[in-house]
Amino acid sequence: VGFLWLLPDHVFGTARYQHAPGKREGAGEIIRGFPYGLVRHPAATGFLWMYWSIPSYTVDHIFLASLWTLFIVVGTLVFEEGGLRGTDEFGTKYAAYAKEVRGLYPTPTTFKA
């Protein structure tokens, strides 16, 4: 529990709950430092690498990895990004960030920056 207490609020998205309802400050700035400059969703990318980088697979492992991949892709790119692009969070700032940085995989141009 102590480790979770030390993590920054942006990891879990809990910074928004530090203010009284209706008195929330602006969304602030989008974090663009490492690893958010490589991919928009580094935790999801890490889990996908973890599921698909194992050297030997069984049918059960491929089935489980496929289900988790579907869950991560739909949850991240549809539901989470839908909220971030809305008027409540970052809006146009996030749309510009999404044009610069890929969602789940880095591109060669992201490594040049």
N, CA, C and O atoms as a MOPAC input file, in Angstrom:
PM7 MOZYME 1SCF
protein

 N      0.83300 1    -1.18300 1     0.00000 1
 C      0.00000 1     0.00000 1     0.00000 1
 C      0.87600 1     1.24400 1     0.00000 1
 O      0.52700 1     2.24200 1    -0.62900 1
 N      1.99500 1     1.20100 1     0.68700 1
 C      2.88500 1     2.35200 1     0.73200 1
 C      3.43600 1     2.71100 1    -0.63400 1
 O      3.58600 1     3.88900 1    -0.95800 1
 N      3.74200 1     1.68600 1    -1.44500 1
 C      4.24700 1     1.93600 1    -2.79100 1
 C      3.20100 1     2.65700 1    -3.62400 1
 O      3.53300 1     3.58700 1    -4.35900 1
 N      1.94500 1     2.24700 1    -3.52400 1
 C      0.87700 1     2.88700 1    -4.28500 1
 C      0.66800 1     4.32800 1    -3.82300 1
 O      0.27400 1     5.18400 1    -4.61500 1
 N      0.93000 1     4.59400 1    -2.55600 1
 C      0.78000 1     5.95000 1    -2.03100 1
 C      1.82800 1     6.88500 1    -2.62600 1
 O      1.57000 1     8.07600 1    -2.79900 1
 N      3.00200 1     6.35400 1    -2.94000 1
 C      4.09400 1     7.17800 1    -3.45400 1
 C      3.99100 1     7.45800 1    -4.95100 1
 O      4.61100 1     8.40400 1    -5.43800 1
 N      3.23400 1     6.67100 1    -5.68200 1
 C      3.12500 1     6.86900 1    -7.12500 1
 C      2.43600 1     8.19500 1    -7.43800 1
 O      1.54600 1     8.61900 1    -6.70100 1
 N      2.83700 1     8.84600 1    -8.51400 1
 C      2.17000 1    10.10100 1    -8.87100 1
 C      0.72100 1     9.85800 1    -9.28300 1
 O      0.36000 1     8.77300 1    -9.74000 1
 N     -0.08600 1    10.87700 1    -9.11300 1
 C     -1.51700 1    10.74700 1    -9.37100 1
 C     -1.84300 1    10.49400 1   -10.83100 1
 O     -2.89500 1     9.92700 1   -11.13000 1
 N     -0.96700 1    10.89900 1   -11.75800 1
 C     -1.29400 1    10.69700 1   -13.16900 1
 C     -1.24200 1     9.22500 1   -13.57000 1
 O     -1.80900 1     8.85200 1   -14.59800 1
 N     -0.57200 1     8.37900 1   -12.78000 1
 C     -0.48600 1     6.96200 1   -13.12500 1
 C     -1.87000 1     6.31700 1   -13.08200 1
 O     -2.22700 1     5.54500 1   -13.97200 1
 N     -2.63300 1     6.62900 1   -12.06600 1
 C     -3.95800 1     6.04700 1   -11.91800 1
 C     -5.08200 1     6.97600 1   -12.35400 1
 O     -6.24600 1     6.57600 1   -12.34200 1
 N     -4.76400 1     8.19100 1   -12.73200 1
 C     -5.79600 1     9.14000 1   -13.12200 1
 C     -6.59900 1     9.65300 1   -11.95600 1
 O     -7.75400 1    10.04600 1   -12.12200 1
 N     -6.00600 1     9.65700 1   -10.77000 1
 C     -6.74700 1    10.07100 1    -9.57700 1
 C     -6.56200 1    11.53500 1    -9.21400 1
 O     -7.15600 1    12.00200 1    -8.24200 1
 N     -5.76300 1    12.26500 1    -9.96300 1
 C     -5.54300 1    13.67700 1    -9.63900 1
 C     -6.84200 1    14.47100 1    -9.72100 1
 O     -7.01200 1    15.46500 1    -9.01600 1
 N     -7.74100 1    14.03800 1   -10.56800 1
 C     -9.00200 1    14.76200 1   -10.73400 1
 C     -9.88900 1    14.69500 1    -9.49700 1
 O    -10.79300 1    15.51600 1    -9.34300 1
 N     -9.64500 1    13.72800 1    -8.61300 1
 C    -10.49000 1    13.56600 1    -7.43300 1
 C     -9.93800 1    14.28400 1    -6.21500 1
 O    -10.48400 1    14.13100 1    -5.12200 1
 N     -8.88200 1    15.05800 1    -6.36500 1
 C     -8.31700 1    15.79800 1    -5.24400 1
 C     -9.07800 1    17.09300 1    -4.97200 1
 O     -8.86500 1    17.73000 1    -3.94100 1
 N     -9.93700 1    17.47400 1    -5.85900 1
 C    -10.67300 1    18.72500 1    -5.72000 1
 C    -12.13300 1    18.43200 1    -5.40400 1
 O    -12.64500 1    17.35500 1    -5.71000 1
 N    -12.77900 1    19.38500 1    -4.80000 1
 C    -14.20300 1    19.23700 1    -4.49500 1
 C    -14.99700 1    19.17900 1    -5.79800 1
 O    -14.59800 1    19.79200 1    -6.78800 1
 N    -16.10900 1    18.45600 1    -5.81100 1
 C    -16.90800 1    18.37500 1    -7.04200 1
 C    -17.34200 1    19.75600 1    -7.51100 1
 O    -17.82600 1    20.56400 1    -6.71900 1
 N    -17.17000 1    20.02100 1    -8.78900 1
 C    -17.55000 1    21.29500 1    -9.36300 1
 C    -16.49000 1    22.37600 1    -9.22500 1
 O    -16.63500 1    23.44800 1    -9.81200 1
 N    -15.42800 1    22.12500 1    -8.46500 1
 C    -14.38400 1    23.12500 1    -8.26400 1
 C    -13.04800 1    22.62100 1    -8.79100 1
 O    -11.98700 1    22.97000 1    -8.27300 1
 N    -13.11500 1    21.83200 1    -9.78500 1
 C    -11.91600 1    21.24100 1   -10.35800 1
 C    -11.15000 1    22.26500 1   -11.17700 1
 O    -11.73500 1    23.07000 1   -11.90100 1
 N     -9.83400 1    22.22100 1   -11.04800 1
 C     -8.99900 1    23.11200 1   -11.83500 1
 C     -8.92000 1    22.58700 1   -13.25800 1
 O     -9.46400 1    21.52600 1   -13.56500 1
 N     -8.24700 1    23.32600 1   -14.12500 1
 C     -8.09400 1    22.89800 1   -15.51100 1
 C     -7.33900 1    21.58100 1   -15.60800 1
 O     -6.75000 1    21.11600 1   -14.63300 1
 N     -7.36200 1    20.99800 1   -16.77200 1
 C     -6.75500 1    19.68800 1   -16.97500 1
 C     -5.24200 1    19.73100 1   -16.87000 1
 O     -4.61900 1    18.70400 1   -16.60400 1
 N     -4.63800 1    20.88600 1   -17.07000 1
 C     -3.19500 1    20.97500 1   -16.98500 1
 C     -2.54400 1    20.60700 1   -18.30700 1
 O     -3.17600 1    20.64000 1   -19.36300 1
 N     -1.28100 1    20.25900 1   -18.22700 1
 C     -0.52000 1    19.93900 1   -19.42000 1
 C     -0.42100 1    18.43300 1   -19.61200 1
 O     -0.48100 1    17.66400 1   -18.65200 1
 N     -0.27300 1    18.03500 1   -20.83400 1
 C     -0.08000 1    16.63000 1   -21.16400 1
 C      1.38900 1    16.28900 1   -20.92700 1
 O      2.27800 1    17.02800 1   -21.35200 1
 N      1.63800 1    15.19200 1   -20.26100 1
 C      3.00300 1    14.76100 1   -19.98500 1
 C      3.59800 1    14.22100 1   -21.27800 1
 O      3.05300 1    13.30000 1   -21.88600 1
 N      4.72700 1    14.80200 1   -21.69400 1
 C      5.35700 1    14.38400 1   -22.95100 1
 C      6.74800 1    13.80000 1   -22.74100 1
 O      7.42000 1    13.45300 1   -23.71200 1
 N      7.18500 1    13.68800 1   -21.51000 1
 C      8.49500 1    13.11100 1   -21.23100 1
 C      8.47900 1    11.60100 1   -21.41600 1
 O      7.45300 1    11.00500 1   -21.74400 1
 N      9.64200 1    11.00000 1   -21.19700 1
 C      9.74800 1     9.54600 1   -21.32900 1
 C      8.84400 1     8.88300 1   -20.31500 1
 O      8.84300 1     9.30600 1   -19.15900 1
 N      8.09800 1     7.90000 1   -20.66300 1
 C      7.89800 1     7.16800 1   -21.90400 1
 C      6.74000 1     7.70100 1   -22.74400 1
 O      6.43600 1     7.14900 1   -23.80200 1
 N      6.09300 1     8.77300 1   -22.27900 1
 C      4.92000 1     9.29100 1   -22.98100 1
 C      5.27200 1     9.97300 1   -24.29900 1
 O      4.37900 1    10.25700 1   -25.09700 1
 N      6.53400 1    10.23900 1   -24.54000 1
 C      6.96700 1    10.77400 1   -25.81800 1
 C      7.13100 1     9.69000 1   -26.87500 1
 O      7.17400 1     9.98200 1   -28.07000 1
 N      7.22300 1     8.43800 1   -26.43400 1
 C      7.33000 1     7.30900 1   -27.37400 1
 C      5.96300 1     6.76200 1   -27.75200 1
 O      5.66800 1     6.57100 1   -28.93200 1
 N      5.13300 1     6.51100 1   -26.75400 1
 C      3.77100 1     6.00800 1   -26.97000 1
 C      2.84200 1     6.70800 1   -25.99100 1
 O      3.26200 1     7.11900 1   -24.90900 1
 N      1.57800 1     6.84200 1   -26.37400 1
 C      0.62100 1     7.52400 1   -25.50000 1
 C      0.21400 1     6.66800 1   -24.31100 1
 O     -0.17200 1     7.20100 1   -23.27100 1
 N      0.29200 1     5.34700 1   -24.44900 1
 C     -0.15800 1     4.43500 1   -23.39600 1
 C      0.95800 1     3.43500 1   -23.08000 1
 O      0.89000 1     2.28200 1   -23.50500 1
 N      1.99200 1     3.86800 1   -22.33200 1
 C      3.14000 1     2.98900 1   -22.10300 1
 C      2.81200 1     1.74500 1   -21.27600 1
 O      3.41800 1     0.69800 1   -21.50300 1
 N      1.89000 1     1.81900 1   -20.34100 1
 C      1.54900 1     0.63400 1   -19.54900 1
 C      0.88600 1    -0.42300 1   -20.43000 1
 O      1.21100 1    -1.60600 1   -20.32800 1
 N     -0.02600 1    -0.01300 1   -21.27900 1
 C     -0.67500 1    -0.95700 1   -22.18600 1
 C      0.33500 1    -1.55900 1   -23.15600 1
 O      0.27400 1    -2.75100 1   -23.45900 1
 N      1.26100 1    -0.74000 1   -23.64100 1
 C      2.30400 1    -1.23200 1   -24.53600 1
 C      3.18100 1    -2.25600 1   -23.82600 1
 O      3.54900 1    -3.27200 1   -24.41500 1
 N      3.51400 1    -1.99700 1   -22.57700 1
 C      4.32700 1    -2.94000 1   -21.80500 1
 C      3.63500 1    -4.27200 1   -21.61800 1
 O      4.26900 1    -5.32200 1   -21.72400 1
 N      2.33900 1    -4.24100 1   -21.34000 1
 C      1.60400 1    -5.49800 1   -21.18700 1
 C      1.53000 1    -6.25500 1   -22.50500 1
 O      1.64500 1    -7.48100 1   -22.52100 1
 N      1.34000 1    -5.54500 1   -23.60300 1
 C      1.30600 1    -6.23200 1   -24.90300 1
 C      2.65900 1    -6.86600 1   -25.21800 1
 O      2.71200 1    -7.99100 1   -25.71400 1
 N      3.74700 1    -6.15700 1   -24.93600 1
 C      5.07600 1    -6.74500 1   -25.12400 1
 C      5.23200 1    -7.97700 1   -24.24500 1
 O      5.77700 1    -8.99000 1   -24.68200 1
 N      4.75700 1    -7.89400 1   -23.01500 1
 C      4.88500 1    -9.01500 1   -22.09300 1
 C      4.11400 1   -10.23700 1   -22.60700 1
 O      4.61400 1   -11.36000 1   -22.53100 1
 N      2.92200 1   -10.02800 1   -23.11800 1
 C      2.11300 1   -11.15500 1   -23.58300 1
 C      2.65900 1   -11.79300 1   -24.85100 1
 O      2.56400 1   -13.00900 1   -25.02300 1
 N      3.22900 1   -10.98800 1   -25.73900 1
 C      3.60600 1   -11.50700 1   -27.05100 1
 C      5.09500 1   -11.74700 1   -27.22700 1
 O      5.50400 1   -12.13900 1   -28.31900 1
 N      5.92800 1   -11.53500 1   -26.22200 1
 C      7.36600 1   -11.72100 1   -26.39100 1
 C      7.89000 1   -13.01000 1   -25.77600 1
 O      9.10200 1   -13.22100 1   -25.72900 1
 N      7.01300 1   -13.86200 1   -25.31300 1
 C      7.43700 1   -15.13800 1   -24.73500 1
 C      7.91400 1   -16.05200 1   -25.86900 1
 O      7.25700 1   -16.12700 1   -26.90700 1
 N      9.04900 1   -16.75200 1   -25.68900 1
 C      9.61900 1   -17.52100 1   -26.79900 1
 C      8.84000 1   -18.77200 1   -27.20600 1
 O      8.95700 1   -19.21800 1   -28.34700 1
 N      8.06000 1   -19.33600 1   -26.31300 1
 C      7.28300 1   -20.52300 1   -26.71000 1
 C      5.83400 1   -20.34400 1   -26.27600 1
 O      5.54900 1   -19.83900 1   -25.19000 1
 N      4.94200 1   -20.76400 1   -27.13600 1
 C      3.51400 1   -20.56800 1   -26.89800 1
 C      2.77300 1   -21.89900 1   -26.89100 1
 O      3.13800 1   -22.83000 1   -27.60900 1
 N      1.75000 1   -21.97500 1   -26.08900 1
 C      0.79500 1   -23.07400 1   -26.16200 1
 C     -0.50100 1   -22.49600 1   -26.70400 1
 O     -0.63800 1   -21.28000 1   -26.83500 1
 N     -1.43100 1   -23.34700 1   -27.01200 1
 C     -2.72500 1   -22.87500 1   -27.50600 1
 C     -3.40800 1   -22.02900 1   -26.43600 1
 O     -4.02800 1   -21.01200 1   -26.74700 1
 N     -3.29600 1   -22.44800 1   -25.18400 1
 C     -3.90500 1   -21.67800 1   -24.09400 1
 C     -3.27800 1   -20.29000 1   -23.96900 1
 O     -3.97900 1   -19.30300 1   -23.74400 1
 N     -1.96700 1   -20.22200 1   -24.11700 1
 C     -1.29300 1   -18.93600 1   -24.00800 1
 C     -1.70200 1   -18.00500 1   -25.14300 1
 O     -1.94200 1   -16.82000 1   -24.91200 1
 N     -1.78300 1   -18.51600 1   -26.34500 1
 C     -2.19600 1   -17.68400 1   -27.47700 1
 C     -3.63600 1   -17.20200 1   -27.29100 1
 O     -3.95500 1   -16.05500 1   -27.60400 1
 N     -4.49000 1   -18.06500 1   -26.78700 1
 C     -5.88100 1   -17.67300 1   -26.53400 1
 C     -5.94200 1   -16.57500 1   -25.47200 1
 O     -6.61900 1   -15.56400 1   -25.65700 1
 N     -5.23600 1   -16.77800 1   -24.36400 1
 C     -5.24300 1   -15.78500 1   -23.29400 1
 C     -4.62500 1   -14.46600 1   -23.75600 1
 O     -5.16400 1   -13.39700 1   -23.46900 1
 N     -3.50500 1   -14.53200 1   -24.46500 1
 C     -2.85600 1   -13.31600 1   -24.96100 1
 C     -3.75900 1   -12.58700 1   -25.95400 1
 O     -3.78100 1   -11.35700 1   -25.98200 1
 N     -4.49600 1   -13.32800 1   -26.76100 1
 C     -5.41300 1   -12.70100 1   -27.71500 1
 C     -6.54400 1   -11.97900 1   -26.99200 1
 O     -6.91000 1   -10.86300 1   -27.36200 1
 N     -7.09300 1   -12.60900 1   -25.96900 1
 C     -8.16800 1   -11.95900 1   -25.20800 1
 C     -7.66200 1   -10.70100 1   -24.50000 1
 O     -8.33200 1    -9.66800 1   -24.51600 1
 N     -6.48100 1   -10.78500 1   -23.87800 1
 C     -5.92800 1    -9.60700 1   -23.21100 1
 C     -5.60700 1    -8.50900 1   -24.20500 1
 O     -5.80100 1    -7.33000 1   -23.90900 1
 N     -5.11500 1    -8.87900 1   -25.38300 1
 C     -4.82500 1    -7.88100 1   -26.40900 1
 C     -6.09900 1    -7.17100 1   -26.84400 1
 O     -6.11600 1    -5.94800 1   -26.98000 1
 N     -7.14800 1    -7.92300 1   -27.05800 1
 C     -8.43100 1    -7.33100 1   -27.42400 1
 C     -8.92300 1    -6.39200 1   -26.32500 1
 O     -9.39100 1    -5.28900 1   -26.60800 1
 N     -8.81700 1    -6.83000 1   -25.07500 1
 C     -9.24800 1    -6.01800 1   -23.94600 1
 C     -8.44800 1    -4.71300 1   -23.86800 1
 O     -9.02500 1    -3.64400 1   -23.66800 1
 N     -7.12500 1    -4.79600 1   -24.02600 1
 C     -6.27300 1    -3.61100 1   -23.92800 1
 C     -6.53600 1    -2.65200 1   -25.08100 1
 O     -6.66500 1    -1.44700 1   -24.86800 1
 N     -6.61500 1    -3.17000 1   -26.28700 1
 C     -6.80500 1    -2.29400 1   -27.44900 1
 C     -8.16100 1    -1.59400 1   -27.38800 1
 O     -8.24000 1    -0.38200 1   -27.59000 1
 N     -9.21100 1    -2.33500 1   -27.11700 1
 C    -10.54100 1    -1.71900 1   -27.05200 1
 C    -10.63300 1    -0.76200 1   -25.86300 1
 O    -11.12400 1     0.35700 1   -26.00700 1
 N    -10.16900 1    -1.19000 1   -24.70300 1
 C    -10.25800 1    -0.33900 1   -23.52500 1
 C     -9.43600 1     0.92900 1   -23.63500 1
 O     -9.87000 1     1.99700 1   -23.20200 1
 N     -8.25700 1     0.81600 1   -24.20900 1
 C     -7.37200 1     1.96700 1   -24.30000 1
 C     -7.76000 1     2.91000 1   -25.42400 1
 O     -7.94600 1     4.10700 1   -25.20200 1
 N     -7.88100 1     2.37700 1   -26.62000 1
 C     -8.08400 1     3.24200 1   -27.77800 1
 C     -9.52400 1     3.70900 1   -27.95100 1
 O     -9.76400 1     4.73800 1   -28.58200 1
 N    -10.47600 1     2.97700 1   -27.40700 1
 C    -11.87800 1     3.39200 1   -27.56300 1
 C    -12.35600 1     4.15500 1   -26.32500 1
 O    -12.78800 1     5.30300 1   -26.42200 1
 N    -12.27500 1     3.51100 1   -25.17300 1
 C    -12.87300 1     4.11600 1   -23.98600 1
 C    -11.98700 1     5.17700 1   -23.34000 1
 O    -12.45600 1     6.27800 1   -23.05000 1
 N    -10.72000 1     4.86300 1   -23.11300 1
 C     -9.84700 1     5.83400 1   -22.44800 1
 C     -9.58500 1     7.05000 1   -23.32100 1
 O     -9.66600 1     8.18400 1   -22.85100 1
 N     -9.27600 1     6.82300 1   -24.57100 1
 C     -9.00500 1     7.96000 1   -25.45800 1
 C    -10.26600 1     8.76700 1   -25.73300 1
 O    -10.18400 1     9.97500 1   -25.95100 1
 N    -11.41100 1     8.13500 1   -25.72800 1
 C    -12.65300 1     8.87200 1   -25.91600 1
 C    -12.86400 1     9.89900 1   -24.82500 1
 O    -13.35200 1    10.99800 1   -25.08900 1
 N    -12.50000 1     9.55100 1   -23.59800 1
 C    -12.62000 1    10.48400 1   -22.49200 1
 C    -11.57200 1    11.58000 1   -22.53500 1
 O    -11.84400 1    12.72200 1   -22.16500 1
 N    -10.37400 1    11.23500 1   -22.98700 1
 C     -9.30200 1    12.23700 1   -23.03700 1
 C     -9.52400 1    13.25700 1   -24.14300 1
 O     -9.11900 1    14.41200 1   -24.01000 1
 N    -10.15600 1    12.84700 1   -25.22500 1
 C    -10.39700 1    13.75900 1   -26.34100 1
 C    -11.63000 1    14.63500 1   -26.11800 1
 O    -11.84300 1    15.60200 1   -26.84900 1
 N    -12.42600 1    14.30900 1   -25.13400 1
 C    -13.64700 1    15.06100 1   -24.88200 1
 C    -13.36200 1    16.44500 1   -24.33100 1
 O    -12.20800 1    16.82000 1   -24.12300 1
 N    -14.40900 1    17.18800 1   -24.09900 1
 C    -14.27200 1    18.55900 1   -23.61000 1
 C    -13.89600 1    18.60400 1   -22.13200 1
 O    -13.40300 1    19.63000 1   -21.66400 1
 N    -14.11600 1    17.51800 1   -21.38000 1
 C    -13.81500 1    17.52100 1   -19.95500 1
 C    -12.32400 1    17.43600 1   -19.66100 1
 O    -11.85800 1    18.01900 1   -18.68200 1
 N    -11.57900 1    16.73200 1   -20.47500 1
 C    -10.15800 1    16.53700 1   -20.19400 1
 C     -9.29100 1    17.50000 1   -20.98700 1
 O     -9.20300 1    18.67700 1   -20.63900 1
 N     -8.65300 1    17.02500 1   -22.04000 1
 C     -7.66800 1    17.82500 1   -22.74800 1
 C     -8.15300 1    18.37800 1   -24.07700 1
 O     -7.64400 1    19.40100 1   -24.53600 1
 N     -9.12100 1    17.73100 1   -24.70300 1
 C     -9.70600 1    18.23900 1   -25.94200 1
 C     -8.71300 1    18.38200 1   -27.07600 1
 O     -8.12800 1    17.39400 1   -27.52100 1
 N     -8.51800 1    19.60800 1   -27.55000 1
 C     -7.66300 1    19.83900 1   -28.71500 1
 C     -6.18700 1    19.59400 1   -28.40500 1
 O     -5.42100 1    19.24100 1   -29.30200 1
 N     -5.77800 1    19.77700 1   -27.14500 1
 C     -4.39400 1    19.47900 1   -26.78400 1
 C     -4.09600 1    18.00100 1   -27.02600 1
 O     -3.04200 1    17.65000 1   -27.55500 1
 N     -5.02600 1    17.14900 1   -26.63600 1
 C     -4.81100 1    15.71100 1   -26.79400 1
 C     -4.87700 1    15.31200 1   -28.25900 1
 O     -4.15900 1    14.40300 1   -28.67500 1
 N     -5.70100 1    15.95300 1   -29.03500 1
 C     -5.77400 1    15.64500 1   -30.46900 1
 C     -4.44300 1    15.97300 1   -31.14700 1
 O     -3.99600 1    15.21800 1   -32.01000 1
 N     -3.80900 1    17.07400 1   -30.77700 1
 C     -2.50000 1    17.41500 1   -31.33600 1
 C     -1.44000 1    16.42800 1   -30.87000 1
 O     -0.58000 1    16.02600 1   -31.65400 1
 N     -1.49400 1    16.03800 1   -29.61600 1
 C     -0.56300 1    15.04300 1   -29.07000 1
 C     -0.73800 1    13.69900 1   -29.77600 1
 O      0.24300 1    13.01100 1   -30.05900 1
 N     -1.98700 1    13.32600 1   -30.06000 1
 C     -2.25800 1    12.05500 1   -30.73400 1
 C     -1.73000 1    12.04600 1   -32.16200 1
 O     -1.39400 1    10.98300 1   -32.68500 1
 N     -1.65100 1    13.20000 1   -32.79900 1
 C     -1.08600 1    13.26000 1   -34.15100 1
 C      0.42400 1    13.07600 1   -34.13400 1
 O      0.99700 1    12.57300 1   -35.10000 1
 N      1.07800 1    13.47800 1   -33.03900 1
 C      2.53100 1    13.38800 1   -32.93300 1
 C      3.02200 1    12.02700 1   -32.44100 1
 O      4.05700 1    11.54300 1   -32.90000 1
 N      2.29000 1    11.40700 1   -31.51400 1
 C      2.75200 1    10.19000 1   -30.84300 1
 C      1.73400 1     9.08300 1   -31.05600 1
 O      0.53600 1     9.29900 1   -30.87100 1
 N      2.19800 1     7.89600 1   -31.44400 1
 C      1.31500 1     6.74700 1   -31.65200 1
 C      0.75400 1     6.24400 1   -30.33000 1
 O      1.30500 1     6.51700 1   -29.26400 1
 N     -0.33700 1     5.51300 1   -30.41200 1
 C     -1.00900 1     5.02400 1   -29.21600 1
 C     -0.30600 1     3.87000 1   -28.53600 1
 O     -0.03500 1     3.93600 1   -27.33700 1
 N      0.00000 1     2.80400 1   -29.28200 1
 C      0.51900 1     1.59700 1   -28.65300 1
 C      1.86100 1     1.12400 1   -29.18500 1
 O      2.42900 1     0.18100 1   -28.63400 1
 N      2.38100 1     1.73300 1   -30.21600 1
 C      3.69300 1     1.32800 1   -30.71900 1
 C      4.45300 1     2.55800 1   -31.20700 1
 O      3.87900 1     3.44200 1   -31.84200 1
 N      5.74900 1     2.60400 1   -30.90200 1
 C      6.53900 1     3.75200 1   -31.35600 1
 C      6.88600 1     3.64700 1   -32.83300 1
 O      6.89600 1     2.55600 1   -33.40400 1
 N      7.16400 1     4.76500 1   -33.43300 1
 C      7.58800 1     4.80800 1   -34.82700 1
 C      9.03800 1     5.27500 1   -34.87300 1
 O      9.53600 1     5.81400 1   -33.88400 1
 N      9.72300 1     5.08500 1   -35.98900 1
 C     11.11500 1     5.55400 1   -36.06300 1
 C     11.24500 1     7.06600 1   -35.84300 1
 O     12.27700 1     7.52500 1   -35.35500 1
 N     10.23300 1     7.83200 1   -36.19000 1
 C     10.32600 1     9.28300 1   -35.99500 1
 C     10.25900 1     9.66500 1   -34.50800 1
 O     10.78300 1    10.71200 1   -34.12700 1
 N      9.63800 1     8.85500 1   -33.67900 1
 C      9.59500 1     9.17300 1   -32.25800 1
 C     10.94600 1     8.99500 1   -31.59800 1
 O     11.22600 1     9.63100 1   -30.58200 1
 N     11.79500 1     8.13500 1   -32.16200 1
 C     13.13300 1     7.93000 1   -31.59100 1
 C     14.10000 1     9.02600 1   -31.99000 1
 O     15.11600 1     9.21800 1   -31.32200 1
 N     13.81100 1     9.75200 1   -33.06400 1
 C     14.69300 1    10.81800 1   -33.52800 1
 C     14.58000 1    12.08800 1   -32.69400 1
 O     15.50500 1    12.90000 1   -32.66000 1
 N     13.44900 1    12.25600 1   -32.02500 1
 C     13.22500 1    13.49200 1   -31.26700 1
 C     14.02100 1    13.59400 1   -30.02000 1
 O     13.91600 1    14.58800 1   -29.30100 1

